[in-house]
Amino acid sequence: MLTGTPYGREKAYDARPGERSMFLDYSGIRVTNLPQAVRFYTKTLGLIERKRGRMGHGGVWVLLEDRTSHQHLELNWYPKGSKFATPFSPGEGLDHLGFRVRNLEAVGRRLRKAGATLVSEERWRGKVVLAYYEGPDGVWVELIRHEME
């Protein structure tokens, strides 16, 4: 069972002991107009808004879920002045891929060894709970610390 994170993304997974210690949890895309994007993905494509929250630098994330597959899409809006509010061309708004990992430090070392660059870390109660790495072609990978039973 996965416990909550400081960002409130809580979900139970059917992971059994000894199974994979890392899995793709969701894809995050950057949006420039959050209300319009939420309407499009919920009203037009039928996704359900599960959670939303504010980031430390003022950005907003909205977690959407497909009713059938239960796959997640995270919409990320960043205010002007945020280090994450960088220009992009329409259609190139992939923000990051979120991976839940059992051992964040070990996976981070593996990513650095493969040439990825650490971009940012976020701590909660003294522990790194999120880490962002830039991989090939500039695609960011978010590692999310969690425990699986």
C-alpha positions in Angstrom: 0.0 0.0 0.0 1.3 3.4 -1.0 1.0 6.1 1.6 0.4 9.8 0.9 3.0 12.3 -0.1 3.2 15.9 1.0 1.6 16.7 -2.4 -1.5 14.6 -1.6 -1.1 12.0 -4.4 -2.4 9.0 -2.6 -3.4 5.8 -4.3 -3.4 2.1 -3.4 -1.6 -0.1 -5.7 -1.7 -3.9 -6.0 2.1 -4.3 -5.7 3.1 -7.4 -3.9 6.4 -7.9 -2.0 9.3 -8.5 -4.4 7.6 -6.9 -7.4 9.1 -4.0 -9.3 10.5 -1.3 -7.1 9.9 1.4 -9.7 6.9 2.0 -12.0 5.6 4.8 -14.3 2.8 6.5 -12.3 1.7 9.3 -14.7 2.7 11.8 -17.4 2.7 15.5 -16.7 2.2 18.1 -19.4 2.7 21.9 -19.1 -0.3 24.1 -19.9 -0.5 27.8 -20.4 -4.2 28.2 -19.5 -5.2 25.9 -16.7 -9.0 26.4 -16.7 -9.2 25.8 -20.4 -7.0 22.7 -20.2 -9.0 21.2 -17.3 -12.2 21.8 -19.3 -10.8 20.2 -22.4 -9.4 17.1 -20.7 -12.5 16.6 -18.5 -15.4 17.7 -20.6 -14.1 16.7 -24.0 -12.0 13.7 -23.2 -13.9 12.4 -20.2 -11.1 12.4 -17.6 -12.0 12.9 -14.0 -10.2 15.5 -11.8 -8.9 13.6 -8.8 -6.7 16.2 -7.0 -5.1 19.6 -7.3 -2.6 21.5 -5.4 -0.2 24.4 -5.3 3.5 24.0 -5.7 6.1 25.8 -3.5 7.0 28.3 -6.3 3.3 29.2 -7.0 2.5 26.8 -9.8 -0.6 24.6 -9.8 -0.9 20.9 -10.6 -4.1 19.1 -11.4 -4.2 15.3 -11.4 -6.7 13.7 -13.9 -7.7 10.1 -14.2 -9.2 8.0 -17.0 -12.3 6.3 -15.8 -11.6 3.0 -17.6 -7.8 2.5 -17.6 -7.1 4.5 -14.4 -4.1 6.1 -16.1 -3.1 9.5 -14.8 -2.4 12.8 -16.5 -1.0 15.7 -14.5 -1.6 19.2 -15.8 1.1 21.7 -14.7 0.7 25.5 -14.8 3.6 27.7 -13.9 3.4 31.5 -13.2 5.6 34.0 -14.9 8.9 34.2 -13.0 9.0 30.6 -12.0 12.2 28.8 -13.1 9.9 26.2 -14.6 7.9 28.7 -16.8 10.1 28.4 -19.8 9.0 29.0 -23.4 7.8 26.1 -25.5 6.1 25.7 -28.8 2.5 24.4 -28.9 2.5 20.6 -29.0 5.8 20.4 -27.1 4.4 20.7 -23.6 5.5 17.4 -22.2 6.6 18.5 -18.7 7.8 15.3 -17.1 7.2 11.6 -16.6 6.5 10.6 -12.9 8.1 7.4 -11.6 7.3 6.0 -8.1 10.5 4.5 -6.7 11.3 2.5 -3.6 14.9 3.8 -3.4 15.2 7.3 -4.7 18.9 7.6 -4.1 19.8 4.4 -5.9 17.6 5.3 -8.9 19.1 8.8 -8.9 22.6 7.4 -9.1 21.6 5.2 -11.9 20.1 8.1 -13.8 23.3 10.3 -13.3 25.5 7.4 -14.4 23.4 7.2 -17.6 24.0 10.9 -18.3 20.9 12.5 -16.7 21.3 15.8 -14.9 19.8 16.5 -11.5 17.5 19.6 -11.9 15.8 20.0 -8.6 15.0 18.2 -5.3 12.2 18.7 -2.9 12.5 17.7 0.7 9.8 16.9 3.3 10.8 16.3 6.9 14.5 16.3 6.0 14.2 13.6 3.3 14.3 14.0 -0.5 10.8 13.0 -1.6 10.9 14.3 -5.1 13.8 14.6 -7.5 13.7 15.9 -11.1 16.3 14.8 -13.7 16.8 15.9 -17.2 17.2 12.9 -19.5 17.8 12.6 -23.3 16.3 15.2 -25.5 15.5 17.4 -22.5 12.7 15.2 -21.2 12.4 15.4 -17.4 11.9 12.4 -15.1 10.4 12.9 -11.7 11.3 10.4 -9.0 8.7 10.1 -6.3 9.8 8.4 -3.1 7.4 5.8 -1.7 7.2 2.5 0.1 5.5 -0.5 -1.3 4.5 -3.4 1.0 
